[in-house]
Amino acid sequence: MSSADNELSKLLENWDPNAELDVNFNRQVWIRLEGRVGSSWEVDALLALLERWLRVLARPRLAFAATTIAIFIGILVGGLQARSMQKEQYLLSVNPYWVNSTQTNLR
């Protein structure tokens, strides 16, 4: 046995498992757990940012502008995706063996 094992054995022999706990032990444990779980600076920062954006968007003009911009971006992205799909369908109708380079065809 090593000296560390001997020291551990001596400590375990002298250990009293019936030690009395502090009266506030449970309360202190729960306070520490709540502190760890309840407040994360990332979550707090994200909530603060979200609250700030909601306050800004609560103004009718800004809410209308943000909604209009979001709709136009959605139309633009949808149009580009539809054009890409039409191109693929055309190429497949002309050449049924055409495979898009971004797809993997395992036939």
LOSEBA-124532 format. One record per residue (C-alpha): residue in three letters; residue number from 0; chain; z, y, x. Coordinates in pm, 1 decimal, always signed. Last residue first. Layout:
<vexkols>
@res->ala n->NUM chain->A zz->Z yy->Y xx->X;
...
</vexkols>
This chain:
<vexkols>
@res->arg n->106 chain->A zz->-5836.3 yy->+467.0 xx->-3009.5;
@res->leu n->105 chain->A zz->-5551.7 yy->+638.0 xx->-2816.5;
@res->asn n->104 chain->A zz->-5656.0 yy->+1000.2 xx->-2861.7;
@res->thr n->103 chain->A zz->-5440.9 yy->+1244.9 xx->-2674.3;
@res->gln n->102 chain->A zz->-5478.5 yy->+1602.3 xx->-2783.2;
@res->thr n->101 chain->A zz->-5474.1 yy->+1917.4 xx->-2570.8;
@res->ser n->100 chain->A zz->-5818.2 yy->+1843.1 xx->-2422.4;
@res->asn n->99 chain->A zz->-5965.2 yy->+1814.7 xx->-2770.9;
@res->val n->98 chain->A zz->-6155.7 yy->+1490.5 xx->-2814.8;
@res->trp n->97 chain->A zz->-6522.1 yy->+1479.5 xx->-2913.3;
@res->tyr n->96 chain->A zz->-6629.0 yy->+1129.5 xx->-3019.8;
@res->pro n->95 chain->A zz->-6733.3 yy->+1237.7 xx->-3370.9;
@res->asn n->94 chain->A zz->-6977.5 yy->+1489.6 xx->-3222.3;
@res->val n->93 chain->A zz->-7119.5 yy->+1739.6 xx->-3473.1;
@res->ser n->92 chain->A zz->-6848.5 yy->+1684.1 xx->-3736.4;
@res->leu n->91 chain->A zz->-6577.1 yy->+1665.7 xx->-3468.7;
@res->leu n->90 chain->A zz->-6693.3 yy->+1996.4 xx->-3318.6;
@res->tyr n->89 chain->A zz->-6688.4 yy->+2159.1 xx->-3661.0;
@res->gln n->88 chain->A zz->-6339.7 yy->+2027.8 xx->-3739.1;
@res->glu n->87 chain->A zz->-6210.6 yy->+2150.8 xx->-3401.5;
@res->lys n->86 chain->A zz->-6358.7 yy->+2497.3 xx->-3456.8;
@res->gln n->85 chain->A zz->-6213.3 yy->+2513.0 xx->-3808.0;
@res->met n->84 chain->A zz->-5869.9 yy->+2419.5 xx->-3667.8;
@res->ser n->83 chain->A zz->-5888.6 yy->+2698.2 xx->-3408.4;
@res->arg n->82 chain->A zz->-5992.6 yy->+2948.0 xx->-3673.7;
@res->ala n->81 chain->A zz->-5702.0 yy->+2836.9 xx->-3894.5;
@res->gln n->80 chain->A zz->-5456.1 yy->+2881.2 xx->-3605.2;
@res->leu n->79 chain->A zz->-5586.6 yy->+3228.6 xx->-3529.3;
@res->gly n->78 chain->A zz->-5567.3 yy->+3325.1 xx->-3895.1;
@res->gly n->77 chain->A zz->-5212.1 yy->+3193.5 xx->-3929.3;
@res->val n->76 chain->A zz->-5099.7 yy->+3384.2 xx->-3619.3;
@res->leu n->75 chain->A zz->-5255.8 yy->+3707.3 xx->-3747.9;
@res->ile n->74 chain->A zz->-5125.2 yy->+3663.7 xx->-4102.2;
@res->gly n->73 chain->A zz->-4773.6 yy->+3593.7 xx->-3972.3;
@res->ile n->72 chain->A zz->-4787.4 yy->+3896.2 xx->-3740.5;
@res->phe n->71 chain->A zz->-4900.5 yy->+4109.9 xx->-4033.4;
@res->ile n->70 chain->A zz->-4616.8 yy->+3980.9 xx->-4253.8;
@res->ala n->69 chain->A zz->-4354.4 yy->+4039.3 xx->-3981.7;
@res->ile n->68 chain->A zz->-4481.8 yy->+4395.9 xx->-3925.5;
@res->thr n->67 chain->A zz->-4463.3 yy->+4471.5 xx->-4297.6;
@res->thr n->66 chain->A zz->-4111.9 yy->+4327.6 xx->-4323.9;
@res->ala n->65 chain->A zz->-3992.9 yy->+4531.1 xx->-4024.8;
@res->ala n->64 chain->A zz->-4148.0 yy->+4849.6 xx->-4166.4;
@res->phe n->63 chain->A zz->-3998.2 yy->+4792.6 xx->-4512.3;
@res->ala n->62 chain->A zz->-3653.5 yy->+4724.1 xx->-4365.9;
@res->leu n->61 chain->A zz->-3682.0 yy->+5033.8 xx->-4146.7;
@res->arg n->60 chain->A zz->-3770.4 yy->+5252.4 xx->-4442.2;
@res->pro n->59 chain->A zz->-3504.7 yy->+5099.7 xx->-4668.2;
@res->arg n->58 chain->A zz->-3212.5 yy->+5132.2 xx->-4425.4;
@res->ala n->57 chain->A zz->-3018.9 yy->+4804.6 xx->-4431.1;
@res->leu n->56 chain->A zz->-3238.4 yy->+4688.8 xx->-4143.9;
@res->val n->55 chain->A zz->-3033.8 yy->+4891.8 xx->-3895.7;
@res->arg n->54 chain->A zz->-2705.0 yy->+4754.9 xx->-4029.2;
@res->leu n->53 chain->A zz->-2846.4 yy->+4403.0 xx->-4023.0;
@res->trp n->52 chain->A zz->-2955.1 yy->+4451.6 xx->-3662.0;
@res->arg n->51 chain->A zz->-2605.2 yy->+4566.1 xx->-3558.6;
@res->glu n->50 chain->A zz->-2440.9 yy->+4273.3 xx->-3739.9;
@res->leu n->49 chain->A zz->-2674.6 yy->+4029.2 xx->-3565.5;
@res->leu n->48 chain->A zz->-2595.0 yy->+4182.9 xx->-3227.7;
@res->ala n->47 chain->A zz->-2219.9 yy->+4167.0 xx->-3294.9;
@res->leu n->46 chain->A zz->-2251.5 yy->+3805.7 xx->-3408.4;
@res->leu n->45 chain->A zz->-2442.7 yy->+3715.6 xx->-3093.1;
@res->ala n->44 chain->A zz->-2186.9 yy->+3888.5 xx->-2871.1;
@res->asp n->43 chain->A zz->-1896.5 yy->+3712.1 xx->-3044.8;
@res->val n->42 chain->A zz->-2071.5 yy->+3376.0 xx->-3015.6;
@res->glu n->41 chain->A zz->-2137.8 yy->+3428.7 xx->-2646.9;
@res->trp n->40 chain->A zz->-1783.4 yy->+3559.1 xx->-2584.9;
@res->ser n->39 chain->A zz->-1634.2 yy->+3245.0 xx->-2733.4;
@res->ser n->38 chain->A zz->-1331.7 yy->+3295.7 xx->-2946.2;
@res->gly n->37 chain->A zz->-1197.3 yy->+3041.0 xx->-3188.0;
@res->val n->36 chain->A zz->-1214.4 yy->+2716.6 xx->-2997.1;
@res->arg n->35 chain->A zz->-1025.0 yy->+2808.2 xx->-2683.1;
@res->gly n->34 chain->A zz->-776.6 yy->+3045.5 xx->-2843.7;
@res->glu n->33 chain->A zz->-720.9 yy->+2809.2 xx->-3133.2;
@res->leu n->32 chain->A zz->-633.3 yy->+2531.7 xx->-2889.8;
@res->arg n->31 chain->A zz->-386.6 yy->+2750.7 xx->-2698.7;
@res->ile n->30 chain->A zz->-217.1 yy->+2861.9 xx->-3021.2;
@res->trp n->29 chain->A zz->-202.7 yy->+2501.6 xx->-3138.2;
@res->val n->28 chain->A zz->-30.2 yy->+2391.1 xx->-2817.3;
@res->gln n->27 chain->A zz->+217.3 yy->+2680.3 xx->-2838.0;
@res->arg n->26 chain->A zz->+308.8 yy->+2589.9 xx->-3196.4;
@res->asn n->25 chain->A zz->+362.9 yy->+2226.3 xx->-3103.6;
@res->phe n->24 chain->A zz->+587.2 yy->+2315.2 xx->-2806.4;
@res->asn n->23 chain->A zz->+795.2 yy->+2579.1 xx->-2985.9;
@res->val n->22 chain->A zz->+1119.0 yy->+2373.6 xx->-2984.2;
@res->asp n->21 chain->A zz->+1062.2 yy->+2270.3 xx->-2622.3;
@res->leu n->20 chain->A zz->+1028.4 yy->+1897.9 xx->-2574.4;
@res->glu n->19 chain->A zz->+1316.5 yy->+1671.9 xx->-2472.3;
@res->ala n->18 chain->A zz->+1243.3 yy->+1411.4 xx->-2205.4;
@res->asn n->17 chain->A zz->+1261.1 yy->+1052.3 xx->-2324.1;
@res->pro n->16 chain->A zz->+998.9 yy->+928.9 xx->-2078.4;
@res->asp n->15 chain->A zz->+1236.7 yy->+976.5 xx->-1782.3;
@res->trp n->14 chain->A zz->+1045.5 yy->+938.4 xx->-1458.4;
@res->asn n->13 chain->A zz->+1244.4 yy->+821.4 xx->-1156.3;
@res->glu n->12 chain->A zz->+1056.8 yy->+489.7 xx->-1120.0;
@res->leu n->11 chain->A zz->+724.9 yy->+665.6 xx->-1179.5;
@res->leu n->10 chain->A zz->+793.4 yy->+913.6 xx->-903.1;
@res->lys n->9 chain->A zz->+886.0 yy->+637.0 xx->-659.0;
@res->ser n->8 chain->A zz->+569.3 yy->+443.1 xx->-745.5;
@res->leu n->7 chain->A zz->+357.8 yy->+755.1 xx->-696.3;
@res->glu n->6 chain->A zz->+511.6 yy->+815.9 xx->-354.9;
@res->asn n->5 chain->A zz->+445.2 yy->+455.7 xx->-252.7;
@res->asp n->4 chain->A zz->+85.5 yy->+477.1 xx->-373.4;
@res->ala n->3 chain->A zz->+32.3 yy->+796.6 xx->-173.2;
@res->ser n->2 chain->A zz->+182.5 yy->+628.8 xx->+133.9;
@res->ser n->1 chain->A zz->-71.9 yy->+350.6 xx->+112.0;
@res->met n->0 chain->A zz->+0.0 yy->+0.0 xx->+0.0;
</vexkols>
